[in-house]
Amino acid sequence: MASNPPAPPFTLLGLGLSGGDLRQAAALLLGGPPGDEMAVRGADHRVARLVPASLTDTERLTATALTVRYGEDRFRLRAARAGDLGSLRLVVTQRRAPGPAEVELQVGAAGVNFRDVLTVMGLLPAADRSAGGGDRIGFECTGTVTAVGPGVEHVRVGDTVLAVDLAGGAFGSFTTVRADAVVPVCPPASTPLPRRPSRRRTSPPGTRCGTWRASPRANAY
């Protein structure tokens, strides 16, 4: 409820088992809590805060800088450890040529979903984790077709498409997915949709009545 505006102010309180904690919590709520997430332990009030943190010496020693070529090399976002959002890293991986009934895309934009958080935190059932490769997050994106495998006819290289694949992999520069998970964002100019006959809609008395004609340039997808 607190995440869906407009919403009244919410405060999450972590309380101990003593009556003193309950009295302290009531006083804080009545006086206006200093944050929306708190822990009360007697006279000790702890408030959640995010502050900038520098890299540790170990992180500086183990960090590796790699150069990637835009539009040529593949990199993706990967979680090194399940249950740790701080372990997310960009890693360089090999592009995979599409096989039969597959399509390779250069990702233009990817959507972030709650399923991605569940995957990184290791909260999905085992079957879902194995199907998605455990840390293969990102399952919806738009992009440009860069290669198609044998048997793919509904999209071509250069088409702008939408892809949804629960196997993940969309948080990166390139991804290869099943062809049936890809649809064009708009029809290619050289292959217009067939024109449909005109139809008339009927409306109850006193309401507007009109006709419509399907256009080959309409957003049919």
DRENGU-460795 format. One line per 10 residues: number of its first residue (from 1); their letters; for each residue x, y, z of N, C-alpha, C, O. Coordinates in Angstrom, 2 decimals. Layout:
<vexmis>
NUM	A	X,Y,Z,X,Y,Z,X,Y,Z,X,Y,Z ~ ...
</vexmis>
This chain:
<vexmis>
1	MASNPPAPPF	0.82,-1.20,0.00,0.00,0.00,0.00,0.86,1.26,0.00,0.53,2.25,-0.65 ~ 1.97,1.21,0.73,2.82,2.39,0.81,3.49,2.69,-0.51,3.94,3.82,-0.73 ~ 3.56,1.70,-1.42,4.25,1.89,-2.69,3.33,2.38,-3.79,3.79,2.64,-4.90 ~ 2.04,2.53,-3.51,1.07,2.92,-4.53,0.44,4.26,-4.18,-0.55,4.32,-3.46 ~ 1.03,5.36,-4.71,0.46,6.67,-4.42,-0.86,6.86,-5.16,-1.09,6.20,-6.18 ~ -1.75,7.74,-4.68,-1.59,8.47,-3.40,-1.91,7.56,-2.22,-2.90,6.83,-2.22 ~ -1.07,7.61,-1.23,-1.24,6.74,-0.06,-0.92,7.52,1.20,-0.09,8.43,1.17 ~ -1.57,7.18,2.30,-1.25,7.85,3.56,0.17,7.48,3.99,0.69,6.46,3.53 ~ 0.79,8.26,4.85,2.15,7.93,5.29,2.18,6.63,6.08,1.36,6.41,6.97 ~ 3.14,5.79,5.75,3.32,4.53,6.46,4.68,4.53,7.15,5.64,5.13,6.65
11	TLLGLGLSGG	4.74,3.86,8.28,6.01,3.67,8.98,6.13,2.19,9.35,5.24,1.64,10.01 ~ 7.21,1.57,8.94,7.47,0.18,9.30,8.30,0.16,10.56,9.39,0.74,10.61 ~ 7.80,-0.51,11.60,8.48,-0.55,12.88,8.88,-1.98,13.22,8.06,-2.90,13.15 ~ 10.14,-2.15,13.58,10.60,-3.42,14.11,10.70,-3.32,15.62,11.50,-2.55,16.14 ~ 9.88,-4.11,16.32,9.77,-3.97,17.77,10.35,-5.19,18.49,10.33,-6.30,17.96 ~ 10.85,-4.96,19.69,11.25,-6.05,20.57,10.04,-6.60,21.31,8.91,-6.27,20.97 ~ 10.26,-7.42,22.29,9.18,-8.08,23.01,8.81,-7.38,24.31,7.84,-7.77,24.96 ~ 9.55,-6.35,24.69,9.29,-5.70,25.97,8.21,-4.64,25.84,8.01,-4.07,24.77 ~ 7.51,-4.40,26.95,6.50,-3.36,26.95,7.08,-1.98,26.73,6.41,-1.10,26.20 ~ 8.34,-1.79,27.15,8.98,-0.50,26.94,9.12,-0.17,25.47,8.96,0.99,25.08
21	DLRQAAALLL	9.40,-1.17,24.65,9.51,-0.95,23.20,8.18,-0.46,22.64,8.15,0.43,21.79 ~ 7.09,-1.05,23.10,5.77,-0.64,22.61,5.47,0.80,23.00,4.92,1.56,22.19 ~ 5.82,1.19,24.22,5.59,2.58,24.64,6.45,3.54,23.83,5.98,4.61,23.44 ~ 7.71,3.16,23.57,8.58,4.01,22.75,8.03,4.14,21.33,8.07,5.22,20.75 ~ 7.51,3.05,20.78,6.96,3.08,19.42,5.76,4.00,19.35,5.62,4.78,18.40 ~ 4.87,3.91,20.35,3.69,4.78,20.37,4.09,6.24,20.44,3.51,7.08,19.75 ~ 5.10,6.56,21.26,5.55,7.94,21.38,6.14,8.44,20.06,5.92,9.59,19.68 ~ 6.88,7.59,19.38,7.47,7.98,18.11,6.39,8.25,17.06,6.46,9.24,16.33 ~ 5.40,7.39,16.99,4.35,7.56,16.00,3.53,8.81,16.27,3.18,9.53,15.34 ~ 3.24,9.08,17.53,2.45,10.27,17.87,3.24,11.55,17.65,2.66,12.59,17.34
31	GGPPGDEMAV	4.56,11.48,17.82,5.37,12.67,17.68,5.90,12.89,16.28,6.58,13.89,16.02 ~ 5.59,11.98,15.37,6.10,12.11,14.00,7.41,11.37,13.85,8.45,11.90,14.25 ~ 7.41,10.15,13.29,8.64,9.36,13.18,9.65,10.01,12.24,9.26,10.64,11.26 ~ 10.94,9.85,12.52,11.97,10.48,11.67,12.23,9.73,10.37,13.06,10.17,9.58 ~ 11.54,8.63,10.15,11.76,7.88,8.91,10.60,6.93,8.67,9.72,6.79,9.51 ~ 10.61,6.27,7.49,9.52,5.36,7.17,9.88,3.90,7.47,9.09,3.00,7.19 ~ 11.07,3.68,8.04,11.47,2.33,8.43,12.36,2.43,9.66,13.43,3.02,9.59 ~ 11.92,1.86,10.78,12.64,2.03,12.04,12.65,0.73,12.83,11.79,-0.13,12.65 ~ 13.62,0.61,13.69,13.69,-0.47,14.67,13.79,0.15,16.05,14.62,1.03,16.28 ~ 12.95,-0.29,16.97,12.92,0.24,18.33,13.42,-0.84,19.28,12.85,-1.93,19.36
41	RGADHRVARL	14.48,-0.52,20.00,15.02,-1.42,21.00,15.24,-0.64,22.29,16.33,-0.13,22.54 ~ 14.20,-0.54,23.11,14.27,0.27,24.31,14.45,1.73,23.97,13.64,2.30,23.23 ~ 15.50,2.35,24.49,15.77,3.76,24.19,16.54,3.94,22.90,16.79,5.07,22.48 ~ 16.91,2.84,22.26,17.70,2.88,21.03,16.76,2.85,19.83,16.02,1.89,19.64 ~ 16.80,3.91,19.02,15.97,4.00,17.82,16.87,3.94,16.58,17.75,4.79,16.42 ~ 16.66,2.97,15.73,17.49,2.81,14.54,16.66,3.10,13.30,15.58,2.54,13.10 ~ 17.18,3.99,12.46,16.48,4.42,11.26,17.27,3.98,10.03,18.49,4.15,9.98 ~ 16.57,3.41,9.04,17.23,2.95,7.82,17.67,4.15,6.98,16.87,5.05,6.72 ~ 18.91,4.15,6.57,19.45,5.21,5.73,20.38,4.61,4.68,21.10,3.65,4.95 ~ 20.36,5.20,3.48,21.31,4.84,2.44,22.34,5.95,2.33,21.99,7.12,2.18
51	VPASLTDTER	23.60,5.59,2.40,24.68,6.58,2.30,25.69,6.10,1.26,25.87,4.90,1.09 ~ 26.35,7.03,0.57,27.38,6.62,-0.40,28.50,5.85,0.29,28.89,6.18,1.41 ~ 29.01,4.83,-0.37,30.09,4.02,0.19,31.19,3.87,-0.85,30.92,3.57,-2.02 ~ 32.42,4.08,-0.44,33.55,3.92,-1.34,33.89,2.44,-1.50,33.51,1.61,-0.67 ~ 34.60,2.11,-2.57,35.05,0.74,-2.77,36.05,0.36,-1.69,36.87,1.18,-1.26 ~ 35.98,-0.89,-1.25,36.97,-1.37,-0.29,38.27,-1.67,-1.03,38.30,-1.74,-2.26 ~ 39.36,-1.84,-0.27,40.65,-2.18,-0.89,40.55,-3.49,-1.67,41.13,-3.61,-2.74 ~ 39.82,-4.45,-1.13,39.66,-5.73,-1.83,38.92,-5.54,-3.14,39.30,-6.13,-4.16 ~ 37.87,-4.74,-3.13,37.11,-4.50,-4.36,37.96,-3.79,-5.41,37.86,-4.07,-6.60 ~ 38.81,-2.86,-4.96,39.67,-2.16,-5.91,40.68,-3.12,-6.53,40.99,-3.00,-7.72
61	LTATALTVRY	41.20,-4.07,-5.75,42.20,-5.00,-6.26,41.60,-6.02,-7.22,42.23,-6.43,-8.19 ~ 40.36,-6.44,-6.93,39.75,-7.49,-7.75,38.98,-6.94,-8.95,38.64,-7.69,-9.86 ~ 38.70,-5.63,-8.97,37.95,-5.06,-10.09,38.79,-5.11,-11.36,39.99,-4.82,-11.34 ~ 38.15,-5.47,-12.45,38.83,-5.57,-13.74,38.11,-4.69,-14.75,36.90,-4.81,-14.92 ~ 38.84,-3.82,-15.42,38.26,-2.95,-16.44,38.44,-3.61,-17.81,39.55,-3.96,-18.19 ~ 37.34,-3.77,-18.54,37.38,-4.35,-19.87,36.77,-3.37,-20.86,35.81,-2.67,-20.53 ~ 37.31,-3.32,-22.03,36.80,-2.46,-23.09,35.89,-3.27,-24.00,36.28,-4.32,-24.51 ~ 34.69,-2.77,-24.22,33.77,-3.43,-25.13,33.46,-2.48,-26.28,33.44,-1.26,-26.10 ~ 33.22,-3.04,-27.44,32.90,-2.25,-28.63,31.39,-2.18,-28.79,30.72,-3.20,-28.93 ~ 30.88,-0.96,-28.78,29.43,-0.77,-28.88,28.92,-1.32,-30.21,29.50,-1.05,-31.26
71	GEDRFRLRAA	27.85,-2.09,-30.15,27.27,-2.66,-31.35,27.97,-3.90,-31.85,27.57,-4.46,-32.87 ~ 29.02,-4.34,-31.15,29.75,-5.54,-31.58,29.87,-6.57,-30.46,29.59,-7.75,-30.66 ~ 30.30,-6.13,-29.28,30.52,-7.05,-28.18,29.27,-7.20,-27.32,28.41,-6.32,-27.28 ~ 29.20,-8.31,-26.63,28.08,-8.56,-25.74,28.51,-8.46,-24.28,29.54,-9.02,-23.89 ~ 27.72,-7.75,-23.50,27.88,-7.76,-22.05,26.49,-7.86,-21.44,25.50,-7.53,-22.10 ~ 26.41,-8.30,-20.21,25.11,-8.42,-19.55,25.27,-8.22,-18.05,26.37,-8.31,-17.50 ~ 24.15,-7.94,-17.40,24.11,-7.77,-15.96,23.96,-9.15,-15.31,23.10,-9.94,-15.71 ~ 24.79,-9.43,-14.33,24.79,-10.74,-13.70,24.89,-10.59,-12.19,25.59,-9.70,-11.69 ~ 24.19,-11.45,-11.46,24.28,-11.49,-10.00,25.28,-12.57,-9.61,25.07,-13.75,-9.89 ~ 26.37,-12.17,-8.97,27.40,-13.15,-8.60,26.96,-14.05,-7.47,27.40,-15.19,-7.38
81	RAGDLGSLRL	26.09,-13.53,-6.57,25.65,-14.32,-5.43,24.15,-14.16,-5.25,23.63,-13.04,-5.23 ~ 23.46,-15.28,-5.12,22.02,-15.24,-4.87,21.76,-14.61,-3.50,22.45,-14.91,-2.52 ~ 20.75,-13.75,-3.45,20.40,-13.11,-2.21,21.14,-11.83,-1.92,20.99,-11.25,-0.84 ~ 21.96,-11.37,-2.86,22.78,-10.17,-2.63,22.66,-9.23,-3.82,23.30,-9.44,-4.85 ~ 21.82,-8.19,-3.66,21.68,-7.22,-4.75,22.98,-6.47,-5.01,23.21,-5.98,-6.12 ~ 23.83,-6.39,-3.99,25.11,-5.71,-4.17,26.10,-6.47,-5.03,27.15,-5.94,-5.39 ~ 25.78,-7.73,-5.37,26.69,-8.52,-6.20,26.42,-8.38,-7.68,27.06,-9.05,-8.49 ~ 25.47,-7.51,-8.06,25.19,-7.31,-9.48,26.40,-6.68,-10.18,26.95,-5.69,-9.70 ~ 26.80,-7.27,-11.29,27.96,-6.80,-12.03,27.70,-6.89,-13.53,26.96,-7.76,-13.99 ~ 28.31,-5.99,-14.28,28.33,-6.12,-15.74,29.49,-7.03,-16.13,30.64,-6.78,-15.75
91	VVTQRRAPGP	29.19,-8.08,-16.89,30.23,-9.02,-17.30,30.20,-9.16,-18.82,29.15,-9.04,-19.45 ~ 31.36,-9.42,-19.39,31.48,-9.61,-20.83,31.23,-11.08,-21.15,31.80,-11.97,-20.52 ~ 30.37,-11.34,-22.12,30.05,-12.70,-22.54,30.09,-12.78,-24.06,30.09,-11.75,-24.74 ~ 30.13,-13.98,-24.59,30.17,-14.18,-26.03,28.77,-14.09,-26.63,27.80,-14.59,-26.06 ~ 28.69,-13.46,-27.78,27.44,-13.48,-28.52,27.19,-14.89,-29.05,28.12,-15.60,-29.42 ~ 25.91,-15.28,-29.07,25.56,-16.60,-29.58,24.75,-16.47,-30.85,23.69,-15.84,-30.86 ~ 25.24,-17.05,-31.92,24.54,-17.01,-33.20,23.21,-17.75,-33.06,23.16,-18.81,-32.44 ~ 22.13,-17.21,-33.62,20.83,-17.88,-33.49,20.79,-19.20,-34.24,21.28,-19.30,-35.36 ~ 20.21,-20.21,-33.60,19.99,-21.49,-34.24,18.65,-21.51,-34.94,18.03,-20.46,-35.11 ~ 18.17,-22.68,-35.33,16.85,-22.77,-35.95,15.77,-22.20,-35.05,15.73,-22.49,-33.86
101	AEVELQVGAA	14.89,-21.38,-35.63,13.77,-20.75,-34.92,14.25,-19.88,-33.77,13.59,-19.82,-32.73 ~ 15.38,-19.20,-33.93,15.89,-18.25,-32.95,16.22,-16.93,-33.60,16.41,-16.85,-34.82 ~ 16.29,-15.87,-32.78,16.58,-14.52,-33.26,17.58,-13.87,-32.31,17.46,-14.00,-31.09 ~ 18.56,-13.17,-32.86,19.46,-12.36,-32.04,19.04,-10.91,-32.14,18.74,-10.41,-33.22 ~ 19.03,-10.22,-30.97,18.64,-8.82,-30.91,19.76,-7.99,-30.32,20.49,-8.44,-29.44 ~ 19.89,-6.76,-30.81,20.66,-5.74,-30.09,19.66,-4.98,-29.24,18.76,-4.32,-29.76 ~ 19.82,-5.08,-27.93,18.83,-4.54,-26.99,18.87,-3.02,-27.01,19.93,-2.41,-26.91 ~ 17.68,-2.42,-27.13,17.58,-0.97,-27.07,17.12,-0.49,-25.71,17.63,0.51,-25.19 ~ 16.16,-1.20,-25.13,15.64,-0.86,-23.80,15.09,-2.13,-23.18,14.54,-2.99,-23.88 ~ 15.23,-2.26,-21.87,14.73,-3.43,-21.15,13.89,-2.98,-19.96,14.17,-1.96,-19.34
111	GVNFRDVLTV	12.87,-3.76,-19.64,12.00,-3.45,-18.52,12.45,-4.18,-17.26,12.85,-5.34,-17.31 ~ 12.36,-3.49,-16.12,12.69,-4.09,-14.83,11.39,-4.54,-14.17,10.44,-3.76,-14.05 ~ 11.33,-5.80,-13.75,10.14,-6.38,-13.15,10.45,-6.94,-11.77,11.61,-7.20,-11.43 ~ 9.39,-7.12,-10.97,9.58,-7.68,-9.64,10.17,-9.08,-9.71,10.88,-9.50,-8.80 ~ 9.89,-9.81,-10.78,10.47,-11.14,-10.95,11.99,-11.06,-10.98,12.67,-11.97,-10.51 ~ 12.54,-9.98,-11.52,14.00,-9.84,-11.55,14.56,-9.76,-10.13,15.60,-10.35,-9.83 ~ 13.87,-9.02,-9.25,14.31,-8.93,-7.86,14.24,-10.29,-7.19,15.15,-10.69,-6.47 ~ 13.13,-11.02,-7.43,12.99,-12.35,-6.84,14.09,-13.29,-7.33,14.59,-14.11,-6.56 ~ 14.46,-13.17,-8.60,15.51,-14.03,-9.15,16.84,-13.76,-8.47,17.53,-14.68,-8.04 ~ 17.22,-12.48,-8.38,18.50,-12.13,-7.77,18.54,-12.54,-6.31,19.57,-12.99,-5.82
121	MGLLPAADRS	17.42,-12.38,-5.62,17.38,-12.71,-4.20,17.24,-14.20,-3.94,17.25,-14.63,-2.79 ~ 17.10,-15.01,-5.01,16.99,-16.45,-4.84,15.68,-16.89,-4.23,15.63,-17.91,-3.54 ~ 14.59,-16.14,-4.46,13.31,-16.42,-3.85,12.35,-17.17,-4.76,11.24,-17.50,-4.35 ~ 12.75,-17.43,-6.02,11.89,-18.18,-6.92,11.99,-19.67,-6.62,13.01,-20.12,-6.08 ~ 10.96,-20.44,-6.96,11.06,-21.89,-6.81,12.23,-22.44,-7.63,12.66,-21.82,-8.60 ~ 12.73,-23.61,-7.24,13.90,-24.19,-7.89,13.68,-24.39,-9.38,14.60,-24.20,-10.17 ~ 12.45,-24.77,-9.77,12.18,-24.99,-11.19,12.35,-23.71,-11.99,12.91,-23.73,-13.09 ~ 11.87,-22.58,-11.44,12.01,-21.31,-12.14,13.46,-20.87,-12.20,13.89,-20.30,-13.20 ~ 14.22,-21.12,-11.14,15.63,-20.71,-11.13,16.41,-21.49,-12.19,17.25,-20.91,-12.88 ~ 16.15,-22.79,-12.33,16.89,-23.58,-13.30,16.49,-23.20,-14.71,17.33,-23.18,-15.61
131	AGGGDRIGFE	15.18,-22.90,-14.92,14.73,-22.53,-16.26,15.34,-21.20,-16.69,15.61,-21.00,-17.88 ~ 15.57,-20.30,-15.74,16.11,-18.99,-16.08,17.61,-18.90,-15.91,18.16,-17.80,-16.02 ~ 18.28,-20.00,-15.65,19.72,-19.94,-15.48,20.13,-19.34,-14.16,21.29,-18.97,-13.99 ~ 19.19,-19.24,-13.20,19.53,-18.74,-11.87,19.68,-17.24,-11.85,18.91,-16.55,-11.17 ~ 20.66,-16.70,-12.58,20.92,-15.27,-12.51,20.65,-14.58,-13.85,21.08,-13.44,-14.04 ~ 19.97,-15.23,-14.75,19.67,-14.60,-16.04,18.45,-13.70,-15.89,17.33,-14.11,-16.18 ~ 18.68,-12.49,-15.46,17.59,-11.56,-15.19,17.29,-10.74,-16.44,18.09,-10.67,-17.37 ~ 16.12,-10.12,-16.44,15.69,-9.32,-17.58,15.01,-10.19,-18.62,15.67,-10.91,-19.36 ~ 13.67,-10.13,-18.67,12.98,-11.02,-19.61,12.08,-10.29,-20.59,11.33,-10.93,-21.32 ~ 12.13,-8.95,-20.62,11.39,-8.25,-21.66,12.21,-7.05,-22.13,12.81,-6.33,-21.34
141	CTGTVTAVGP	12.20,-6.86,-23.44,13.00,-5.76,-24.02,12.49,-5.42,-25.40,11.73,-6.17,-26.02 ~ 12.92,-4.28,-25.87,12.77,-3.93,-27.28,14.18,-3.81,-27.87,15.14,-3.53,-27.15 ~ 14.27,-4.01,-29.15,15.58,-3.94,-29.78,15.49,-4.12,-31.28,14.41,-4.11,-31.86 ~ 16.65,-4.28,-31.90,16.76,-4.42,-33.34,17.29,-5.80,-33.68,18.26,-6.27,-33.08 ~ 16.65,-6.45,-34.63,17.08,-7.78,-35.04,18.44,-7.68,-35.74,18.59,-6.92,-36.70 ~ 19.42,-8.44,-35.26,20.75,-8.44,-35.86,21.06,-9.73,-36.61,21.96,-9.77,-37.44 ~ 20.32,-10.80,-36.33,20.52,-12.07,-37.03,19.30,-12.95,-36.78,18.69,-12.88,-35.72 ~ 18.96,-13.77,-37.76,17.85,-14.72,-37.61,18.35,-16.11,-37.99,19.20,-16.27,-38.86 ~ 17.78,-17.11,-37.32,18.14,-18.49,-37.61,17.26,-19.07,-38.70,16.29,-18.43,-39.12 ~ 17.60,-20.27,-39.17,16.79,-20.94,-40.21,15.34,-21.11,-39.77,15.07,-21.44,-38.62
151	GVEHVRVGDT	14.44,-20.87,-40.69,13.02,-21.05,-40.41,12.31,-19.84,-39.88,11.09,-19.89,-39.68 ~ 13.01,-18.74,-39.65,12.38,-17.52,-39.13,11.98,-16.64,-40.31,12.82,-16.24,-41.11 ~ 10.69,-16.34,-40.41,10.19,-15.56,-41.55,9.41,-14.31,-41.15,9.23,-13.42,-41.97 ~ 8.94,-14.23,-39.89,8.08,-13.11,-39.54,8.86,-11.86,-39.16,8.26,-10.78,-39.04 ~ 10.18,-11.96,-38.97,11.02,-10.78,-38.74,12.29,-10.93,-39.56,12.67,-12.04,-39.95 ~ 12.93,-9.79,-39.83,14.16,-9.79,-40.61,15.20,-8.90,-39.93,14.87,-8.12,-39.03 ~ 16.43,-9.01,-40.37,17.50,-8.18,-39.83,17.14,-6.70,-40.07,16.77,-6.31,-41.17 ~ 17.26,-5.91,-39.01,16.94,-4.49,-39.09,15.57,-4.15,-38.54,15.29,-2.97,-38.31 ~ 14.70,-5.14,-38.32,13.37,-4.87,-37.77,13.46,-4.48,-36.29,14.29,-5.01,-35.55 ~ 12.60,-3.55,-35.88,12.46,-3.22,-34.48,11.40,-4.13,-33.88,10.30,-4.24,-34.41
161	VLAVDLAGGA	11.74,-4.79,-32.76,10.86,-5.82,-32.22,10.73,-5.70,-30.71,11.50,-5.02,-30.04 ~ 9.72,-6.39,-30.20,9.52,-6.58,-28.76,9.75,-8.05,-28.46,9.26,-8.92,-29.19 ~ 10.50,-8.34,-27.40,10.79,-9.72,-27.02,10.45,-9.94,-25.56,10.77,-9.10,-24.71 ~ 9.80,-11.06,-25.26,9.49,-11.46,-23.89,9.88,-12.93,-23.74,9.29,-13.80,-24.37 ~ 10.88,-13.19,-22.90,11.39,-14.54,-22.73,11.77,-14.74,-21.27,12.67,-14.07,-20.77 ~ 11.07,-15.65,-20.58,11.32,-15.86,-19.16,12.68,-16.46,-18.88,13.09,-16.53,-17.72 ~ 13.39,-16.91,-19.90,14.76,-17.39,-19.68,15.69,-16.25,-19.31,16.79,-16.49,-18.83 ~ 15.26,-15.00,-19.53,16.07,-13.84,-19.14,17.16,-13.52,-20.15,17.20,-14.07,-21.25 ~ 18.05,-12.61,-19.73,19.15,-12.21,-20.58,19.00,-10.87,-21.26,19.85,-10.49,-22.06 ~ 17.91,-10.14,-20.97,17.66,-8.87,-21.65,18.45,-7.71,-21.08,18.54,-6.67,-21.73
171	FGSFTTVRAD	19.02,-7.86,-19.88,19.82,-6.78,-19.31,21.24,-6.88,-19.87,22.16,-7.29,-19.16 ~ 21.40,-6.50,-21.10,22.69,-6.57,-21.76,22.64,-5.93,-23.12,21.62,-5.33,-23.49 ~ 23.72,-6.04,-23.87,23.79,-5.40,-25.17,23.18,-6.25,-26.28,22.60,-5.70,-27.22 ~ 23.29,-7.57,-26.18,22.71,-8.50,-27.16,22.08,-9.66,-26.42,22.51,-10.03,-25.32 ~ 21.05,-10.24,-27.02,20.45,-11.45,-26.48,19.90,-12.28,-27.62,19.44,-11.74,-28.63 ~ 19.94,-13.58,-27.46,19.40,-14.51,-28.45,18.23,-15.25,-27.82,18.37,-15.88,-26.78 ~ 17.06,-15.16,-28.47,15.83,-15.71,-27.90,15.11,-16.55,-28.94,15.46,-16.55,-30.12 ~ 14.10,-17.27,-28.48,13.25,-18.04,-29.39,12.49,-17.09,-30.31,12.08,-16.01,-29.89 ~ 12.30,-17.50,-31.54,11.60,-16.63,-32.49,10.15,-16.41,-32.10,9.60,-15.34,-32.38 ~ 9.52,-17.39,-31.44,8.12,-17.20,-31.07,7.97,-16.26,-29.88,6.84,-15.96,-29.48
181	AVVPVCPPAS	9.08,-15.79,-29.30,9.03,-14.80,-28.22,9.21,-13.38,-28.75,9.30,-12.44,-27.96 ~ 9.26,-13.22,-30.07,9.56,-11.93,-30.69,8.43,-11.53,-31.63,7.94,-12.35,-32.41 ~ 8.00,-10.27,-31.54,7.01,-9.72,-32.46,7.49,-8.36,-32.94,8.13,-7.63,-32.18 ~ 7.19,-7.99,-34.19,7.58,-6.65,-34.66,6.83,-5.56,-33.90,5.66,-5.73,-33.56 ~ 7.51,-4.46,-33.65,6.86,-3.31,-33.02,5.89,-2.66,-34.00,4.82,-2.21,-33.60 ~ 6.26,-2.60,-35.26,5.37,-2.13,-36.31,5.68,-2.93,-37.57,6.81,-3.40,-37.72 ~ 4.72,-3.09,-38.47,4.98,-3.89,-39.67,6.06,-3.27,-40.54,6.11,-2.04,-40.64 ~ 6.93,-4.07,-41.16,7.91,-3.53,-42.09,7.21,-2.80,-43.23,6.15,-3.22,-43.69 ~ 7.80,-1.71,-43.69,7.17,-0.90,-44.74,6.98,-1.68,-46.02,6.02,-1.43,-46.75 ~ 7.86,-2.63,-46.31,7.80,-3.37,-47.58,6.80,-4.52,-47.53,6.50,-5.11,-48.57
191	TPLPRRPSRR	6.26,-4.85,-46.34,5.31,-5.96,-46.23,4.10,-5.50,-45.43,3.92,-5.91,-44.28 ~ 3.25,-4.65,-46.05,2.09,-4.14,-45.31,1.09,-5.24,-45.01,1.02,-6.25,-45.72 ~ 0.33,-5.03,-43.95,-0.74,-5.97,-43.63,-1.83,-5.88,-44.68,-2.04,-4.81,-45.25 ~ -2.53,-6.97,-44.94,-3.63,-6.92,-45.91,-4.75,-6.03,-45.40,-5.02,-5.98,-44.20 ~ -5.38,-5.32,-46.33,-6.47,-4.42,-45.96,-7.71,-5.22,-45.63,-8.10,-6.13,-46.37 ~ -8.33,-4.88,-44.52,-9.55,-5.56,-44.13,-10.76,-4.80,-44.65,-10.69,-3.59,-44.84 ~ -11.87,-5.49,-44.90,-13.08,-4.78,-45.37,-13.63,-3.87,-44.28,-13.41,-4.09,-43.09 ~ -14.34,-2.83,-44.72,-14.95,-1.91,-43.77,-16.03,-2.63,-42.97,-16.71,-3.51,-43.49 ~ -16.17,-2.25,-41.70,-17.19,-2.80,-40.85,-17.94,-1.66,-40.18,-17.40,-0.57,-39.99 ~ -19.16,-1.92,-39.82,-19.97,-0.90,-39.16,-20.34,-1.40,-37.77,-20.80,-2.53,-37.60
201	RTSPPGTRCG	-20.13,-0.54,-36.79,-20.51,-0.85,-35.42,-21.88,-0.24,-35.13,-22.15,0.89,-35.53 ~ -22.73,-0.97,-34.45,-24.03,-0.45,-34.07,-24.01,-0.06,-32.61,-23.37,-0.73,-31.80 ~ -24.70,1.01,-32.28,-24.75,1.51,-30.91,-26.19,1.69,-30.49,-27.06,1.85,-31.34 ~ -26.45,1.67,-29.18,-27.82,1.92,-28.70,-28.29,3.30,-29.11,-27.46,4.18,-29.36 ~ -29.63,3.51,-29.18,-30.15,4.85,-29.54,-29.58,5.93,-28.63,-29.45,5.74,-27.42 ~ -29.26,7.06,-29.25,-28.76,8.19,-28.48,-27.25,8.21,-28.33,-26.70,9.15,-27.77 ~ -26.57,7.17,-28.82,-25.12,7.15,-28.75,-24.56,7.31,-30.14,-25.26,7.17,-31.14 ~ -23.25,7.61,-30.19,-22.61,7.89,-31.47,-22.41,6.60,-32.25,-22.09,5.56,-31.68 ~ -22.60,6.67,-33.54,-22.39,5.51,-34.40,-21.46,5.91,-35.51,-21.59,7.00,-36.07 ~ -20.53,5.06,-35.84,-19.58,5.41,-36.89,-19.02,4.18,-37.54,-19.39,3.06,-37.19
211	TWRASPRANA	-18.14,4.38,-38.49,-17.50,3.27,-39.18,-16.01,3.36,-38.95,-15.48,4.42,-38.63 ~ -15.34,2.24,-39.13,-13.89,2.24,-39.03,-13.33,1.37,-40.12,-13.99,0.42,-40.56 ~ -12.14,1.67,-40.54,-11.46,0.89,-41.57,-10.07,0.53,-41.05,-9.32,1.40,-40.61 ~ -9.75,-0.74,-41.12,-8.41,-1.17,-40.70,-7.39,-0.63,-41.69,-7.59,-0.70,-42.90 ~ -6.31,-0.10,-41.18,-5.27,0.46,-42.02,-4.04,-0.45,-42.00,-3.68,-0.98,-40.94 ~ -3.39,-0.64,-43.14,-2.16,-1.45,-43.15,-1.05,-0.85,-42.31,-0.07,-1.53,-41.98 ~ -1.19,0.43,-41.97,-0.16,1.08,-41.16,-0.56,1.17,-39.70,0.12,1.82,-38.91 ~ -1.66,0.52,-39.34,-2.09,0.60,-37.94,-1.18,-0.21,-37.05,-0.47,-1.10,-37.53 ~ -1.18,0.11,-35.78,-0.37,-0.65,-34.82,-1.07,-1.95,-34.49,-1.77,-2.05,-33.48 ~ -0.90,-2.94,-35.33,-1.62,-4.20,-35.18,-0.95,-5.14,-34.20,-1.52,-6.18,-33.85
221	Y	0.22,-4.81,-33.75,0.92,-5.70,-32.84,0.90,-5.15,-31.43,1.44,-5.77,-30.52
</vexmis>
